[in-house]
Amino acid sequence: MSIVVKVYPNGNIDTVDGNSSNKVNYKRNLDPRTAVAGENGNQHIWGYRKPA
């Protein structure tokens, strides 16, 4: 699971990622149209949710 912590004017995002080998990662300036996830980096991100 990732949490979007910043959205850039061009639509790119920064995320804080968890649930991966007991680590938390900060990913910067990702293009959500082409970003991938998963242990092997082969799973496309299929959804985003804005907190209520």
PQR file of N, CA, C, O and H, with PARSE charges and radii, in Angstrom:
ATOM      1  N   MET A   1       0.834  -1.168   0.000 -0.4000 1.5000
ATOM      2  CA  MET A   1       0.000   0.000   0.000 -0.0000 2.0000
ATOM      3  C   MET A   1       0.880   1.232   0.000  0.5500 1.7000
ATOM      4  O   MET A   1       1.927   1.268   0.646 -0.5500 1.4000
ATOM      5  N   SER A   2       0.440   2.240  -0.734 -0.4000 1.5000
ATOM      6  CA  SER A   2       1.161   3.508  -0.805 -0.0000 2.0000
ATOM      7  C   SER A   2       0.224   4.641  -0.439  0.5500 1.7000
ATOM      8  O   SER A   2      -0.984   4.569  -0.663 -0.5500 1.4000
ATOM      9  H   SER A   2      -0.411   2.211  -1.259  0.4000 1.0000
ATOM     10  N   ILE A   3       0.799   5.685   0.128 -0.4000 1.5000
ATOM     11  CA  ILE A   3       0.037   6.888   0.447 -0.0000 2.0000
ATOM     12  C   ILE A   3       0.635   8.030  -0.356  0.5500 1.7000
ATOM     13  O   ILE A   3       1.838   8.282  -0.287 -0.5500 1.4000
ATOM     14  H   ILE A   3       1.781   5.743   0.310  0.4000 1.0000
ATOM     15  N   VAL A   4      -0.204   8.723  -1.117 -0.4000 1.5000
ATOM     16  CA  VAL A   4       0.250   9.876  -1.883 -0.0000 2.0000
ATOM     17  C   VAL A   4       0.421  11.038  -0.915  0.5500 1.7000
ATOM     18  O   VAL A   4      -0.522  11.426  -0.224 -0.5500 1.4000
ATOM     19  H   VAL A   4      -1.182   8.519  -1.173  0.4000 1.0000
ATOM     20  N   VAL A   5       1.630  11.591  -0.869 -0.4000 1.5000
ATOM     21  CA  VAL A   5       1.908  12.681   0.059 -0.0000 2.0000
ATOM     22  C   VAL A   5       2.126  14.025  -0.641  0.5500 1.7000
ATOM     23  O   VAL A   5       2.161  15.070   0.010 -0.5500 1.4000
ATOM     24  H   VAL A   5       2.396  11.276  -1.430  0.4000 1.0000
ATOM     25  N   LYS A   6       2.272  13.994  -1.970 -0.4000 1.5000
ATOM     26  CA  LYS A   6       2.441  15.240  -2.717 -0.0000 2.0000
ATOM     27  C   LYS A   6       2.013  15.009  -4.151  0.5500 1.7000
ATOM     28  O   LYS A   6       2.270  13.955  -4.733 -0.5500 1.4000
ATOM     29  H   LYS A   6       2.243  13.146  -2.498  0.4000 1.0000
ATOM     30  N   VAL A   7       1.350  16.023  -4.719 -0.4000 1.5000
ATOM     31  CA  VAL A   7       0.981  16.000  -6.131 -0.0000 2.0000
ATOM     32  C   VAL A   7       1.616  17.225  -6.789  0.5500 1.7000
ATOM     33  O   VAL A   7       1.423  18.350  -6.329 -0.5500 1.4000
ATOM     34  H   VAL A   7       1.141  16.880  -4.247  0.4000 1.0000
ATOM     35  N   TYR A   8       2.373  17.005  -7.867 -0.4000 1.5000
ATOM     36  CA  TYR A   8       3.050  18.084  -8.580 -0.0000 2.0000
ATOM     37  C   TYR A   8       2.112  18.694  -9.626  0.5500 1.7000
ATOM     38  O   TYR A   8       1.143  18.052 -10.030 -0.5500 1.4000
ATOM     39  H   TYR A   8       2.530  16.091  -8.241  0.4000 1.0000
ATOM     40  N   PRO A   9       2.387  19.922 -10.067 -0.5600 1.5000
ATOM     41  CA  PRO A   9       1.537  20.561 -11.084  0.2800 2.0000
ATOM     42  C   PRO A   9       1.399  19.732 -12.369  0.5500 1.7000
ATOM     43  O   PRO A   9       0.380  19.818 -13.054 -0.5500 1.4000
ATOM     44  N   ASN A  10       2.416  18.938 -12.695 -0.4000 1.5000
ATOM     45  CA  ASN A  10       2.352  18.123 -13.918 -0.0000 2.0000
ATOM     46  C   ASN A  10       1.618  16.799 -13.696  0.5500 1.7000
ATOM     47  O   ASN A  10       1.505  15.996 -14.622 -0.5500 1.4000
ATOM     48  H   ASN A  10       3.244  18.869 -12.139  0.4000 1.0000
ATOM     49  N   GLY A  11       1.112  16.559 -12.462 -0.4000 1.5000
ATOM     50  CA  GLY A  11       0.368  15.335 -12.178 -0.0000 2.0000
ATOM     51  C   GLY A  11       1.198  14.233 -11.548  0.5500 1.7000
ATOM     52  O   GLY A  11       0.646  13.236 -11.082 -0.5500 1.4000
ATOM     53  H   GLY A  11       1.204  17.211 -11.710  0.4000 1.0000
ATOM     54  N   ASN A  12       2.519  14.392 -11.526 -0.4000 1.5000
ATOM     55  CA  ASN A  12       3.362  13.390 -10.869 -0.0000 2.0000
ATOM     56  C   ASN A  12       3.125  13.415  -9.366  0.5500 1.7000
ATOM     57  O   ASN A  12       2.592  14.389  -8.835 -0.5500 1.4000
ATOM     58  H   ASN A  12       2.967  15.201 -11.904  0.4000 1.0000
ATOM     59  N   ILE A  13       3.521  12.343  -8.679 -0.4000 1.5000
ATOM     60  CA  ILE A  13       3.236  12.212  -7.254 -0.0000 2.0000
ATOM     61  C   ILE A  13       4.453  11.719  -6.483  0.5500 1.7000
ATOM     62  O   ILE A  13       5.351  11.093  -7.046 -0.5500 1.4000
ATOM     63  H   ILE A  13       3.954  11.552  -9.111  0.4000 1.0000
ATOM     64  N   ASP A  14       4.466  12.011  -5.193 -0.4000 1.5000
ATOM     65  CA  ASP A  14       5.396  11.402  -4.236 -0.0000 2.0000
ATOM     66  C   ASP A  14       4.565  10.463  -3.379  0.5500 1.7000
ATOM     67  O   ASP A  14       3.426  10.784  -3.039 -0.5500 1.4000
ATOM     68  H   ASP A  14       3.736  12.520  -4.736  0.4000 1.0000
ATOM     69  N   THR A  15       5.118   9.303  -3.021 -0.4000 1.5000
ATOM     70  CA  THR A  15       4.389   8.354  -2.192 -0.0000 2.0000
ATOM     71  C   THR A  15       5.253   7.843  -1.043  0.5500 1.7000
ATOM     72  O   THR A  15       6.481   7.817  -1.126 -0.5500 1.4000
ATOM     73  H   THR A  15       6.043   9.042  -3.297  0.4000 1.0000
ATOM     74  N   VAL A  16       4.584   7.441   0.018 -0.4000 1.5000
ATOM     75  CA  VAL A  16       5.210   6.697   1.106 -0.0000 2.0000
ATOM     76  C   VAL A  16       4.632   5.296   0.992  0.5500 1.7000
ATOM     77  O   VAL A  16       3.416   5.111   1.048 -0.5500 1.4000
ATOM     78  H   VAL A  16       3.587   7.461   0.085  0.4000 1.0000
ATOM     79  N   ASP A  17       5.506   4.309   0.831 -0.4000 1.5000
ATOM     80  CA  ASP A  17       5.088   2.927   0.602 -0.0000 2.0000
ATOM     81  C   ASP A  17       5.410   2.072   1.813  0.5500 1.7000
ATOM     82  O   ASP A  17       6.450   2.248   2.448 -0.5500 1.4000
ATOM     83  H   ASP A  17       6.494   4.459   0.786  0.4000 1.0000
ATOM     84  N   GLY A  18       4.518   1.148   2.132 -0.4000 1.5000
ATOM     85  CA  GLY A  18       4.732   0.239   3.249 -0.0000 2.0000
ATOM     86  C   GLY A  18       4.423  -1.192   2.855  0.5500 1.7000
ATOM     87  O   GLY A  18       4.115  -1.473   1.697 -0.5500 1.4000
ATOM     88  H   GLY A  18       3.673   1.006   1.617  0.4000 1.0000
ATOM     89  N   ASN A  19       4.508  -2.100   3.827 -0.4000 1.5000
ATOM     90  CA  ASN A  19       4.206  -3.522   3.622 -0.0000 2.0000
ATOM     91  C   ASN A  19       5.170  -4.196   2.658  0.5500 1.7000
ATOM     92  O   ASN A  19       4.762  -5.066   1.889 -0.5500 1.4000
ATOM     93  H   ASN A  19       4.758  -1.872   4.768  0.4000 1.0000
ATOM     94  N   SER A  20       6.416  -3.818   2.684 -0.4000 1.5000
ATOM     95  CA  SER A  20       7.398  -4.450   1.813 -0.0000 2.0000
ATOM     96  C   SER A  20       8.648  -4.775   2.634  0.5500 1.7000
ATOM     97  O   SER A  20       9.455  -3.888   2.914 -0.5500 1.4000
ATOM     98  H   SER A  20       6.747  -3.111   3.309  0.4000 1.0000
ATOM     99  N   SER A  21       8.806  -6.020   3.012 -0.4000 1.5000
ATOM    100  CA  SER A  21       9.967  -6.475   3.780 -0.0000 2.0000
ATOM    101  C   SER A  21      10.166  -5.672   5.063  0.5500 1.7000
ATOM    102  O   SER A  21      11.297  -5.371   5.445 -0.5500 1.4000
ATOM    103  H   SER A  21       8.150  -6.740   2.785  0.4000 1.0000
ATOM    104  N   ASN A  22       9.066  -5.330   5.722 -0.4000 1.5000
ATOM    105  CA  ASN A  22       9.109  -4.560   6.972 -0.0000 2.0000
ATOM    106  C   ASN A  22       9.831  -3.229   6.817  0.5500 1.7000
ATOM    107  O   ASN A  22      10.494  -2.769   7.746 -0.5500 1.4000
ATOM    108  H   ASN A  22       8.147  -5.575   5.411  0.4000 1.0000
ATOM    109  N   LYS A  23       9.706  -2.613   5.652 -0.4000 1.5000
ATOM    110  CA  LYS A  23      10.342  -1.332   5.376 -0.0000 2.0000
ATOM    111  C   LYS A  23       9.314  -0.325   4.870  0.5500 1.7000
ATOM    112  O   LYS A  23       8.262  -0.694   4.348 -0.5500 1.4000
ATOM    113  H   LYS A  23       9.167  -2.988   4.897  0.4000 1.0000
ATOM    114  N   VAL A  24       9.639   0.934   5.035 -0.4000 1.5000
ATOM    115  CA  VAL A  24       8.864   2.032   4.470 -0.0000 2.0000
ATOM    116  C   VAL A  24       9.771   2.748   3.486  0.5500 1.7000
ATOM    117  O   VAL A  24      10.933   3.017   3.791 -0.5500 1.4000
ATOM    118  H   VAL A  24      10.493   1.233   5.459  0.4000 1.0000
ATOM    119  N   ASN A  25       9.246   3.059   2.301 -0.4000 1.5000
ATOM    120  CA  ASN A  25      10.030   3.733   1.266 -0.0000 2.0000
ATOM    121  C   ASN A  25       9.334   5.014   0.844  0.5500 1.7000
ATOM    122  O   ASN A  25       8.106   5.077   0.786 -0.5500 1.4000
ATOM    123  H   ASN A  25       8.302   2.840   2.053  0.4000 1.0000
ATOM    124  N   TYR A  26      10.124   6.026   0.551 -0.4000 1.5000
ATOM    125  CA  TYR A  26       9.606   7.284   0.024 -0.0000 2.0000
ATOM    126  C   TYR A  26       9.985   7.337  -1.443  0.5500 1.7000
ATOM    127  O   TYR A  26      11.170   7.335  -1.776 -0.5500 1.4000
ATOM    128  H   TYR A  26      11.121   5.974   0.598  0.4000 1.0000
ATOM    129  N   LYS A  27       9.000   7.384  -2.322 -0.4000 1.5000
ATOM    130  CA  LYS A  27       9.268   7.457  -3.765 -0.0000 2.0000
ATOM    131  C   LYS A  27       8.886   8.837  -4.248  0.5500 1.7000
ATOM    132  O   LYS A  27       7.810   9.344  -3.931 -0.5500 1.4000
ATOM    133  H   LYS A  27       8.037   7.386  -2.052  0.4000 1.0000
ATOM    134  N   ARG A  28       9.780   9.447  -5.026 -0.4000 1.5000
ATOM    135  CA  ARG A  28       9.599  10.831  -5.450 -0.0000 2.0000
ATOM    136  C   ARG A  28       9.336  10.955  -6.941  0.5500 1.7000
ATOM    137  O   ARG A  28       9.904  10.239  -7.766 -0.5500 1.4000
ATOM    138  H   ARG A  28      10.654   9.035  -5.284  0.4000 1.0000
ATOM    139  N   ASN A  29       8.456  11.889  -7.250 -0.4000 1.5000
ATOM    140  CA  ASN A  29       8.212  12.340  -8.618 -0.0000 2.0000
ATOM    141  C   ASN A  29       7.851  11.199  -9.569  0.5500 1.7000
ATOM    142  O   ASN A  29       8.414  11.083 -10.657 -0.5500 1.4000
ATOM    143  H   ASN A  29       7.994  12.471  -6.580  0.4000 1.0000
ATOM    144  N   LEU A  30       6.913  10.366  -9.147 -0.4000 1.5000
ATOM    145  CA  LEU A  30       6.461   9.251  -9.979 -0.0000 2.0000
ATOM    146  C   LEU A  30       5.397   9.721 -10.965  0.5500 1.7000
ATOM    147  O   LEU A  30       4.560  10.559 -10.630 -0.5500 1.4000
ATOM    148  H   LEU A  30       6.456  10.459  -8.263  0.4000 1.0000
ATOM    149  N   ASP A  31       5.430   9.188 -12.164 -0.4000 1.5000
ATOM    150  CA  ASP A  31       4.370   9.424 -13.134 -0.0000 2.0000
ATOM    151  C   ASP A  31       3.309   8.359 -12.899  0.5500 1.7000
ATOM    152  O   ASP A  31       3.566   7.193 -13.196 -0.5500 1.4000
ATOM    153  H   ASP A  31       6.110   8.507 -12.437  0.4000 1.0000
ATOM    154  N   PRO A  32       2.129   8.696 -12.379 -0.5600 1.5000
ATOM    155  CA  PRO A  32       1.139   7.677 -12.051  0.2800 2.0000
ATOM    156  C   PRO A  32       0.611   6.913 -13.257  0.5500 1.7000
ATOM    157  O   PRO A  32       0.021   5.844 -13.098 -0.5500 1.4000
ATOM    158  N   ARG A  33       0.814   7.440 -14.458 -0.4000 1.5000
ATOM    159  CA  ARG A  33       0.365   6.727 -15.667 -0.0000 2.0000
ATOM    160  C   ARG A  33       1.263   5.544 -15.990  0.5500 1.7000
ATOM    161  O   ARG A  33       0.828   4.602 -16.652 -0.5500 1.4000
ATOM    162  H   ARG A  33       1.293   8.308 -14.587  0.4000 1.0000
ATOM    163  N   THR A  34       2.514   5.579 -15.530 -0.4000 1.5000
ATOM    164  CA  THR A  34       3.455   4.509 -15.874 -0.0000 2.0000
ATOM    165  C   THR A  34       4.072   3.833 -14.657  0.5500 1.7000
ATOM    166  O   THR A  34       4.870   2.907 -14.806 -0.5500 1.4000
ATOM    167  H   THR A  34       2.867   6.345 -14.991  0.4000 1.0000
ATOM    168  N   ALA A  35       3.712   4.284 -13.441 -0.4000 1.5000
ATOM    169  CA  ALA A  35       4.297   3.734 -12.217 -0.0000 2.0000
ATOM    170  C   ALA A  35       3.915   2.268 -12.036  0.5500 1.7000
ATOM    171  O   ALA A  35       2.811   1.856 -12.391 -0.5500 1.4000
ATOM    172  H   ALA A  35       3.064   5.036 -13.320  0.4000 1.0000
ATOM    173  N   VAL A  36       4.832   1.494 -11.485 -0.4000 1.5000
ATOM    174  CA  VAL A  36       4.581   0.088 -11.191 -0.0000 2.0000
ATOM    175  C   VAL A  36       4.901  -0.175  -9.729  0.5500 1.7000
ATOM    176  O   VAL A  36       5.592   0.615  -9.084 -0.5500 1.4000
ATOM    177  H   VAL A  36       5.729   1.829 -11.197  0.4000 1.0000
ATOM    178  N   ALA A  37       4.396  -1.289  -9.208 -0.4000 1.5000
ATOM    179  CA  ALA A  37       4.584  -1.644  -7.812 -0.0000 2.0000
ATOM    180  C   ALA A  37       4.847  -3.136  -7.721  0.5500 1.7000
ATOM    181  O   ALA A  37       5.003  -3.811  -8.738 -0.5500 1.4000
ATOM    182  H   ALA A  37       3.834  -1.930  -9.731  0.4000 1.0000
ATOM    183  N   GLY A  38       4.896  -3.650  -6.492 -0.4000 1.5000
ATOM    184  CA  GLY A  38       5.094  -5.075  -6.268 -0.0000 2.0000
ATOM    185  C   GLY A  38       6.555  -5.404  -6.041  0.5500 1.7000
ATOM    186  O   GLY A  38       7.446  -4.610  -6.341 -0.5500 1.4000
ATOM    187  H   GLY A  38       4.769  -3.102  -5.666  0.4000 1.0000
ATOM    188  N   GLU A  39       6.777  -6.579  -5.511 -0.4000 1.5000
ATOM    189  CA  GLU A  39       8.143  -7.002  -5.186 -0.0000 2.0000
ATOM    190  C   GLU A  39       9.049  -7.009  -6.401  0.5500 1.7000
ATOM    191  O   GLU A  39      10.235  -6.699  -6.289 -0.5500 1.4000
ATOM    192  H   GLU A  39       6.053  -7.224  -5.267  0.4000 1.0000
ATOM    193  N   ASN A  40       8.512  -7.358  -7.560 -0.4000 1.5000
ATOM    194  CA  ASN A  40       9.312  -7.421  -8.773 -0.0000 2.0000
ATOM    195  C   ASN A  40       9.135  -6.196  -9.662  0.5500 1.7000
ATOM    196  O   ASN A  40       9.694  -6.124 -10.757 -0.5500 1.4000
ATOM    197  H   ASN A  40       7.549  -7.610  -7.651  0.4000 1.0000
ATOM    198  N   GLY A  41       8.349  -5.229  -9.178 -0.4000 1.5000
ATOM    199  CA  GLY A  41       8.120  -4.029  -9.972 -0.0000 2.0000
ATOM    200  C   GLY A  41       7.362  -4.297 -11.248  0.5500 1.7000
ATOM    201  O   GLY A  41       7.575  -3.623 -12.256 -0.5500 1.4000
ATOM    202  H   GLY A  41       7.895  -5.287  -8.289  0.4000 1.0000
ATOM    203  N   ASN A  42       6.471  -5.284 -11.214 -0.4000 1.5000
ATOM    204  CA  ASN A  42       5.777  -5.658 -12.436 -0.0000 2.0000
ATOM    205  C   ASN A  42       4.257  -5.530 -12.328  0.5500 1.7000
ATOM    206  O   ASN A  42       3.534  -6.073 -13.163 -0.5500 1.4000
ATOM    207  H   ASN A  42       6.298  -5.832 -10.396  0.4000 1.0000
ATOM    208  N   GLN A  43       3.767  -4.822 -11.313 -0.4000 1.5000
ATOM    209  CA  GLN A  43       2.330  -4.654 -11.145 -0.0000 2.0000
ATOM    210  C   GLN A  43       1.970  -3.184 -11.324  0.5500 1.7000
ATOM    211  O   GLN A  43       2.430  -2.320 -10.578 -0.5500 1.4000
ATOM    212  H   GLN A  43       4.355  -4.381 -10.634  0.4000 1.0000
ATOM    213  N   HIS A  44       1.138  -2.921 -12.328 -0.4000 1.5000
ATOM    214  CA  HIS A  44       0.711  -1.539 -12.550 -0.0000 2.0000
ATOM    215  C   HIS A  44      -0.218  -1.098 -11.430  0.5500 1.7000
ATOM    216  O   HIS A  44      -1.008  -1.890 -10.916 -0.5500 1.4000
ATOM    217  H   HIS A  44       0.764  -3.623 -12.934  0.4000 1.0000
ATOM    218  N   ILE A  45      -0.118   0.156 -11.061 -0.4000 1.5000
ATOM    219  CA  ILE A  45      -0.985   0.726 -10.044 -0.0000 2.0000
ATOM    220  C   ILE A  45      -2.340   0.969 -10.693  0.5500 1.7000
ATOM    221  O   ILE A  45      -2.422   1.616 -11.737 -0.5500 1.4000
ATOM    222  H   ILE A  45       0.524   0.800 -11.478  0.4000 1.0000
ATOM    223  N   TRP A  46      -3.390   0.463 -10.090 -0.4000 1.5000
ATOM    224  CA  TRP A  46      -4.692   0.523 -10.736 -0.0000 2.0000
ATOM    225  C   TRP A  46      -5.682   1.447 -10.068  0.5500 1.7000
ATOM    226  O   TRP A  46      -6.806   1.582 -10.551 -0.5500 1.4000
ATOM    227  H   TRP A  46      -3.324  -0.062  -9.242  0.4000 1.0000
ATOM    228  N   GLY A  47      -5.309   2.090  -8.976 -0.4000 1.5000
ATOM    229  CA  GLY A  47      -6.269   2.996  -8.369 -0.0000 2.0000
ATOM    230  C   GLY A  47      -5.630   3.897  -7.336  0.5500 1.7000
ATOM    231  O   GLY A  47      -4.604   3.572  -6.739 -0.5500 1.4000
ATOM    232  H   GLY A  47      -4.396   1.981  -8.584  0.4000 1.0000
ATOM    233  N   TYR A  48      -6.265   5.037  -7.145 -0.4000 1.5000
ATOM    234  CA  TYR A  48      -5.857   5.993  -6.141 -0.0000 2.0000
ATOM    235  C   TYR A  48      -7.105   6.408  -5.370  0.5500 1.7000
ATOM    236  O   TYR A  48      -8.211   6.379  -5.910 -0.5500 1.4000
ATOM    237  H   TYR A  48      -7.099   5.302  -7.630  0.4000 1.0000
ATOM    238  N   ARG A  49      -6.931   6.784  -4.137 -0.4000 1.5000
ATOM    239  CA  ARG A  49      -8.074   7.171  -3.307 -0.0000 2.0000
ATOM    240  C   ARG A  49      -7.715   8.408  -2.519  0.5500 1.7000
ATOM    241  O   ARG A  49      -6.659   8.462  -1.888 -0.5500 1.4000
ATOM    242  H   ARG A  49      -6.032   6.807  -3.699  0.4000 1.0000
ATOM    243  N   LYS A  50      -8.572   9.388  -2.548 -0.4000 1.5000
ATOM    244  CA  LYS A  50      -8.390  10.608  -1.757 -0.0000 2.0000
ATOM    245  C   LYS A  50      -9.033  10.367  -0.389  0.5500 1.7000
ATOM    246  O   LYS A  50     -10.161   9.881  -0.319 -0.5500 1.4000
ATOM    247  H   LYS A  50      -9.430   9.344  -3.061  0.4000 1.0000
ATOM    248  N   PRO A  51      -8.330  10.702   0.700 -0.5600 1.5000
ATOM    249  CA  PRO A  51      -8.929  10.523   2.031  0.2800 2.0000
ATOM    250  C   PRO A  51     -10.213  11.342   2.172  0.5500 1.7000
ATOM    251  O   PRO A  51     -10.342  12.429   1.609 -0.5500 1.4000
ATOM    252  N   ALA A  52     -11.138  10.804   2.921 -0.4000 1.5000
ATOM    253  CA  ALA A  52     -12.428  11.493   3.132 -0.0000 2.0000
ATOM    254  C   ALA A  52     -12.267  12.648   4.106  0.5500 1.7000
ATOM    255  O   ALA A  52     -13.238  13.343   4.406 -0.5500 1.4000
ATOM    256  H   ALA A  52     -11.034   9.921   3.379  0.4000 1.0000
TER
END
